[in-house]
């Protein structure tokens, strides 16, 4: 059966998936870019941007594994961009330039309707205003039997966790303190039905896997 998976979602040691004051100059909030320092040291990430070199090992392998077997992606509007409220126009098409890294149907959860946008490389952004269950059904239909990736941000992942829809979640705990921002595990209690299934520490981060029972 296809699964809904979270991979390589980075949180600080104090539990924040983004810093405060997200905006055009700080997509991950103030200080939040440090959450991804370890990512951009890996060979896999550098190769995606056309660069050579980079570190290999567990961190690199886990980044690559997060892209395997994925046929569609779901994300929140805050991950798609800094625009809030009604769309002033349709000029904003994401942080990733003309060729986003998804290369499949990507569903952006928002309360404000907008026409779908097809980008280079096969990515089509669909702007959806519906329940997590309904959005996941659309994503599974689009994925054609492959898994669906829940990309973030923290608030969107919380919605799907609260509904018990996430099958597997891989969190990378980065040894930094952000102090404030958006917490991943805010107001979720003990998350009944989920268990920590594995852990792995590298020099850069601690990887934790949670699985739905």
C-alpha positions in Angstrom: 0.0 0.0 0.0 1.3 3.5 -0.8 2.4 5.5 2.3 2.5 9.1 3.4 6.1 9.8 4.4 8.0 12.6 6.0 11.7 12.7 5.3 14.7 14.7 6.5 12.5 17.3 8.3 14.9 19.4 10.3 14.2 20.6 13.8 16.4 22.4 16.3 17.4 20.9 19.6 14.6 23.0 21.2 12.1 21.6 18.7 11.6 24.4 16.2 11.2 23.5 12.5 11.6 27.2 11.5 12.8 30.4 13.3 10.7 33.5 13.9 9.8 36.2 11.4 9.7 34.1 8.2 9.7 36.3 5.1 11.3 36.9 1.6 14.8 37.3 3.1 14.4 34.5 5.7 12.4 31.6 4.2 13.0 29.5 7.4 12.8 32.5 9.8 15.6 34.3 11.5 18.4 31.8 12.0 16.4 28.9 10.5 18.8 28.4 7.5 21.2 26.8 10.0 18.9 23.9 10.2 20.0 22.9 6.7 23.7 23.5 7.0 24.3 19.8 7.2 22.2 19.2 4.0 24.3 21.4 1.8 27.5 19.7 2.9 26.4 16.4 1.3 27.3 15.2 -2.2 23.6 14.5 -2.9 22.5 18.1 -2.2 25.4 19.6 -4.1 24.8 17.4 -7.1 21.2 18.7 -7.3 22.5 22.2 -7.7 25.0 21.1 -10.3 28.1 21.2 -8.0 30.7 18.5 -7.4 32.2 17.1 -4.3 30.4 17.0 -0.9 30.3 14.6 2.0 29.2 11.0 1.7 27.9 8.6 4.4 24.7 8.2 6.4 23.5 11.8 6.0 24.0 11.8 2.3 22.3 8.4 1.9 19.3 9.4 4.0 18.8 12.5 1.9 18.8 10.4 -1.2 16.4 7.9 0.3 13.9 10.6 1.0 13.4 11.1 -2.8 13.0 7.4 -3.7 9.6 6.0 -4.5 7.8 9.4 -4.3 5.0 10.2 -6.8 3.5 13.3 -5.3 4.2 15.9 -2.6 2.1 17.9 -0.2 3.2 21.1 1.4 1.8 24.1 3.3 1.5 27.5 1.8 4.2 28.9 4.1 6.6 26.5 2.7 5.7 27.5 -0.9 6.4 31.1 -0.3 6.1 34.3 1.9 2.8 35.6 0.5 0.0 35.7 3.1 -3.7 36.2 2.7 -5.2 36.7 -0.8 -2.9 36.2 -3.7 -2.1 39.8 -5.0 -1.3 38.2 -8.4 0.2 34.9 -9.7 3.8 36.0 -10.1 5.1 34.0 -7.1 5.8 30.4 -8.2 7.9 29.2 -5.2 11.4 29.5 -3.8 13.0 27.1 -6.3 13.2 29.0 -9.6 11.8 27.7 -12.9 12.7 24.1 -12.3 11.6 23.0 -8.8 13.1 19.8 -7.3 9.8 17.9 -7.1 9.2 16.8 -10.8 5.6 15.6 -10.1 2.2 16.9 -8.8 2.7 19.0 -5.7 -0.3 20.1 -3.6 0.0 23.4 -1.7 -2.5 23.7 1.1 -4.1 27.2 1.3 -7.3 28.9 2.1 -7.1 31.1 -1.0 -7.8 29.6 -4.5 -5.4 29.9 -7.4 -5.0 28.2 -10.7 -2.5 25.4 -11.0 1.0 26.3 -12.1 3.1 24.0 -14.3 6.8 24.5 -14.1 9.9 23.1 -15.9 10.9 19.6 -15.1 7.4 18.2 -14.5 6.4 20.0 -11.3 2.8 21.2 -11.2 1.7 23.1 -8.2 -2.0 22.6 -7.3 -3.5 25.0 -4.7 -6.0 23.1 -2.6 -8.3 24.2 0.2 -9.6 21.0 1.8 -9.2 18.6 4.7 -5.9 16.7 5.1 -7.8 13.5 4.3 -9.2 14.9 1.0 -5.8 16.4 0.0 -4.1 13.1 0.7 -6.6 11.2 -1.5 -5.9 13.6 -4.4 -2.1 13.2 -3.8 -2.4 9.4 -3.8 -4.4 9.4 -7.0 -1.8 11.6 -8.6 1.1 9.5 -7.3 0.0 6.5 -9.4 0.8 3.8 -6.8 3.9 5.5 -5.4 4.2 7.0 -2.0 3.4 10.6 -1.1 5.9 12.9 0.6 4.7 15.4 3.2 7.3 18.1 2.9 6.3 20.6 5.6 6.3 23.1 7.1 5.8 22.2 10.7 2.2 23.4 10.9 1.2 21.3 7.9 2.9 18.2 9.3 1.1 18.7 12.6 -2.3 18.7 10.8 -1.6 15.3 9.3 -0.1 13.8 12.5 -3.2 14.9 14.5 -5.4 13.2 11.9 -3.2 10.0 12.2 -2.4 10.1 8.4 1.4 10.0 8.5 2.7 6.5 8.0 6.4 7.2 8.5 8.2 10.3 9.7 12.0 10.9 9.7 13.1 13.9 11.7 16.7 15.3 11.7 17.5 16.9 15.0 20.1 19.6 14.5 22.3 20.6 17.5 21.4 24.3 17.4 19.0 26.4 19.5 16.5 28.8 17.8 14.7 30.0 20.9 11.4 30.7 19.1 9.6 30.0 15.8 7.3 27.2 14.8 7.5 24.0 16.8 6.9 20.6 15.1 5.3 18.9 18.1 3.1 21.7 19.5 -0.2 20.7 21.0 -0.1 17.1 19.9 0.1 15.3 23.3 1.9 12.0 23.3 0.8 11.2 19.7 -1.0 7.9 20.5 -0.6 5.4 17.7 3.0 6.5 16.9 6.3 5.0 18.2 9.9 5.8 17.8 11.1 3.0 15.6 14.8 3.8 15.0 17.5 6.4 15.7 20.9 7.2 14.2 23.4 9.9 15.2 26.1 11.3 12.9 28.5 14.1 13.5 26.0 16.6 12.1 22.5 15.5 13.3 20.5 12.9 15.1 18.1 11.1 12.8 14.8 9.8 14.4 12.2 7.7 12.8 8.6 7.5 13.9 6.2 4.9 12.6 2.4 4.6 12.9 1.4 1.5 14.7 
